[in-house]
Amino acid sequence: MTYTIVPPALPSLPIIGSDQRFPIRRVFCIGRNYAEHAREMGASVDKSAPMFFCKPADAVVSDGADVPYPSATTDLHHEVEMVVAIGNGGRDLTPEQATALVWGYGVGLDLTRRDLQALAKAKGHPWDVAKAFDHSAPVSALRPAAEVMLDAGSVLRLSVNGEQRQQTTLGEMVHGVPQIIAVLSTLFELKAGDLIFTGTPAGVAALQRGDRFLAELVGVAELGGRIV
């Protein structure tokens, strides 16, 4: 097959302990999945109806590359999140069926142009320009699920310039991973290569050019990087 233009490169992530890479199809995100973060944003948590949004696959920043400070904002915020990589497809799944789709885990940042998000909220507009911009999804190398032991006490945290900004345990999530995947599968047909950002805890704050960050899903994955 030939194309009229050079096709774009397939986004991918490294795999811990392997020379292979994980190809990225879609990036799904869940909002307001930690109650304290929802409260700090002046929002409530709807336990019956998770809120989802998307980022483009080519927004993923991999391999610890520098993250450019985005245009059109003066208020770039960090949101550290556990990232789930999907290895099989499915739709209309039960939580029990959903668990089998998980290929691996990582940690990432849902970078947000907070000023543009606030403006969109005030006007009742979608959040796309606040969430789905270029380089808005730095993600660590992935660790296969077979090598991971996660529980309610597993720690997710972020430090910026050596100072802790965010920390929580996975037990604080409003919706757990099986529930997130199951609900998503009623809205989209999930397929291998999908990534799911699973929500951020309280403590979101601004990043500046020159800041260095370290995101950790402790014992599973780390993501270090710099805003330039």
C-alpha positions as CSV (number, residue, x, y, z in Angstrom):
1,M,0.0,0.0,0.0
2,T,1.2,3.5,-0.8
3,Y,0.1,6.8,0.8
4,T,-0.1,10.3,-0.6
5,I,1.8,11.6,2.5
6,V,4.2,9.9,4.9
7,P,2.1,8.2,7.5
8,P,2.6,9.4,11.1
9,A,4.7,7.3,13.4
10,L,2.9,4.9,15.7
11,P,3.1,6.2,19.3
12,S,4.5,3.6,21.7
13,L,5.9,3.1,25.2
14,P,8.9,1.1,26.4
15,I,8.4,-2.0,28.4
16,I,10.4,-2.6,31.6
17,G,12.8,-5.5,31.1
18,S,12.2,-5.9,27.4
19,D,13.4,-4.6,24.1
20,Q,9.8,-4.6,22.8
21,R,7.5,-1.6,22.9
22,F,3.8,-1.2,23.6
23,P,1.9,0.4,20.7
24,I,-0.7,3.0,21.6
25,R,-4.1,3.1,20.0
26,R,-6.3,5.4,22.2
27,V,-5.9,7.3,25.5
28,F,-8.9,7.4,27.8
29,C,-8.9,9.4,31.1
30,I,-11.3,9.4,34.1
31,G,-12.0,12.6,35.9
32,R,-12.8,13.2,39.6
33,N,-11.8,9.7,40.7
34,Y,-10.3,10.8,44.0
35,A,-12.8,12.6,46.3
36,E,-10.2,15.0,47.8
37,H,-9.2,16.1,44.3
38,A,-12.8,16.6,43.3
39,R,-13.3,18.8,46.4
40,E,-10.2,20.9,45.7
41,M,-11.6,21.6,42.2
42,G,-14.9,22.6,43.6
43,A,-16.7,19.6,42.2
44,S,-18.6,16.6,43.6
45,V,-18.1,12.9,42.9
46,D,-20.8,10.9,41.1
47,K,-20.2,7.4,42.2
48,S,-22.8,6.0,39.8
49,A,-21.6,7.7,36.6
50,P,-17.8,8.0,36.0
51,M,-16.7,11.0,33.9
52,F,-14.4,10.3,31.0
53,F,-12.5,12.3,28.5
54,C,-9.8,11.5,25.9
55,K,-6.4,12.6,24.8
56,P,-4.8,11.8,21.3
57,A,-2.4,9.0,21.2
58,D,0.3,11.3,19.9
59,A,0.0,13.5,23.1
60,V,2.0,10.7,24.9
61,V,5.5,11.7,25.8
62,S,7.7,8.6,26.3
63,D,11.2,7.6,27.3
64,G,11.7,10.5,29.7
65,A,11.8,13.1,27.0
66,D,11.6,16.8,27.9
67,V,8.1,18.1,28.0
68,P,7.6,21.5,26.3
69,Y,5.6,24.1,28.2
70,P,2.4,24.4,26.1
71,S,1.2,27.5,24.2
72,A,-1.9,29.6,25.2
73,T,-1.6,29.1,28.9
74,T,0.0,30.6,32.0
75,D,-1.3,27.9,34.4
76,L,0.0,24.4,33.5
77,H,-1.0,21.9,36.2
78,H,0.3,18.4,37.0
79,E,-2.0,15.5,37.7
80,V,-0.2,12.3,38.6
81,E,-2.1,9.1,37.7
82,M,-1.7,5.4,37.5
83,V,-1.9,4.3,33.9
84,V,-3.4,1.0,32.8
85,A,-2.4,-0.6,29.4
86,I,-5.0,-2.8,27.7
87,G,-3.9,-5.9,25.9
88,N,-7.2,-7.4,24.6
89,G,-10.4,-6.0,23.3
90,G,-14.0,-6.1,24.5
91,R,-17.3,-4.3,24.9
92,D,-20.1,-4.4,27.5
93,L,-17.9,-6.2,30.0
94,T,-18.5,-7.1,33.6
95,P,-15.8,-6.0,36.1
96,E,-14.7,-9.6,36.3
97,Q,-14.2,-9.8,32.6
98,A,-12.6,-6.4,32.5
99,T,-9.7,-7.5,34.7
100,A,-8.5,-10.0,32.0
101,L,-7.9,-7.1,29.6
102,V,-5.1,-5.5,31.7
103,W,-1.7,-6.0,30.0
104,G,0.3,-3.8,32.3
105,Y,0.7,-0.7,34.5
106,G,2.7,2.6,34.5
107,V,2.5,6.1,35.9
108,G,1.8,9.3,34.0
109,L,0.9,12.9,34.2
110,D,-2.4,14.3,32.9
111,L,-1.1,17.8,32.1
112,T,-3.8,20.4,32.1
113,R,-4.0,24.0,30.9
114,R,-6.0,24.9,34.0
115,D,-6.8,28.5,32.9
116,L,-8.4,27.2,29.7
117,Q,-10.2,24.5,31.6
118,A,-11.7,27.0,34.0
119,L,-12.8,29.2,31.0
120,A,-14.4,26.2,29.3
121,K,-16.2,25.2,32.5
122,A,-17.6,28.7,32.9
123,K,-18.9,28.7,29.4
124,G,-20.2,25.1,29.5
125,H,-17.8,24.1,26.7
126,P,-15.8,20.9,26.3
127,W,-12.4,20.5,27.9
128,D,-10.5,19.4,24.8
129,V,-8.2,22.4,24.5
130,A,-7.4,22.1,28.2
131,K,-6.6,18.4,28.2
132,A,-5.8,17.1,24.7
133,F,-3.0,19.4,23.6
134,D,0.4,18.3,22.3
135,H,2.7,16.6,24.8
136,S,0.0,16.5,27.5
137,A,0.5,12.9,28.5
138,P,3.9,11.9,29.7
139,V,4.0,8.2,30.6
140,S,6.6,5.9,32.1
141,A,7.8,2.6,30.8
142,L,5.1,-0.1,31.4
143,R,5.5,-3.1,33.6
144,P,3.6,-6.3,32.6
145,A,0.6,-7.1,34.9
146,A,2.0,-10.5,35.6
147,E,4.9,-8.8,37.4
148,V,2.8,-6.4,39.5
149,M,1.1,-6.8,42.9
150,L,-1.2,-3.9,43.5
151,D,-3.6,-3.5,46.5
152,A,-5.4,-0.7,48.3
153,G,-2.2,0.3,50.0
154,S,-0.2,0.8,46.9
155,V,1.3,4.3,46.7
156,L,1.0,6.9,43.9
157,R,3.0,10.1,44.3
158,L,4.6,13.0,42.6
159,S,7.5,15.3,43.6
160,V,8.5,18.5,41.8
161,N,12.1,19.8,42.3
162,G,12.5,17.3,45.1
163,E,9.4,18.5,47.0
164,Q,6.4,16.2,47.3
165,R,3.3,17.6,45.7
166,Q,0.8,14.7,45.5
167,Q,0.5,11.3,47.3
168,T,-2.3,8.8,47.8
169,T,-3.0,5.1,48.0
170,L,-5.0,3.3,45.3
171,G,-7.6,2.4,47.9
172,E,-8.7,6.1,47.7
173,M,-9.9,5.7,44.1
174,V,-13.7,6.1,43.8
175,H,-13.9,3.7,40.9
176,G,-11.4,0.8,40.8
177,V,-9.7,-0.4,37.7
178,P,-12.2,-3.3,36.9
179,Q,-15.1,-0.8,37.2
180,I,-13.4,1.8,35.1
181,I,-12.8,-0.7,32.3
182,A,-16.2,-2.2,32.5
183,V,-18.0,1.2,32.3
184,L,-15.7,2.4,29.5
185,S,-16.5,-0.8,27.5
186,T,-20.2,0.3,27.5
187,L,-19.2,3.6,25.8
188,F,-16.4,2.4,23.5
189,E,-15.2,-0.9,22.1
190,L,-11.9,-1.3,23.9
191,K,-9.0,-2.8,21.9
192,A,-5.4,-3.8,22.5
193,G,-3.1,-0.7,22.7
194,D,-5.6,1.4,24.7
195,L,-4.3,3.3,27.7
196,I,-6.4,4.4,30.6
197,F,-5.4,7.3,33.0
198,T,-7.2,6.4,36.2
199,G,-7.5,9.7,38.0
200,T,-5.4,12.0,40.2
201,P,-5.4,12.7,43.9
202,A,-5.4,16.1,45.6
203,G,-2.5,18.4,45.5
204,V,-2.5,19.5,41.8
205,A,-0.5,22.6,41.2
206,A,1.3,24.7,38.7
207,L,4.5,23.7,36.8
208,Q,7.0,26.1,35.4
209,R,9.7,25.9,32.8
210,G,12.8,24.3,34.3
211,D,10.8,22.2,36.8
212,R,11.9,18.6,37.2
213,F,9.3,16.0,38.2
214,L,9.3,12.5,39.5
215,A,6.1,10.5,39.3
216,E,6.0,7.1,41.0
217,L,3.6,4.1,41.2
218,V,5.8,2.8,44.0
219,G,7.4,-0.6,43.2
220,V,5.9,-0.6,39.7
221,A,7.1,2.3,37.6
222,E,8.8,5.7,37.7
223,L,8.6,8.7,35.4
224,G,11.2,11.4,35.6
225,G,11.2,14.5,33.4
226,R,11.6,18.2,32.9
227,I,9.4,21.0,31.7
228,V,11.2,23.1,29.1
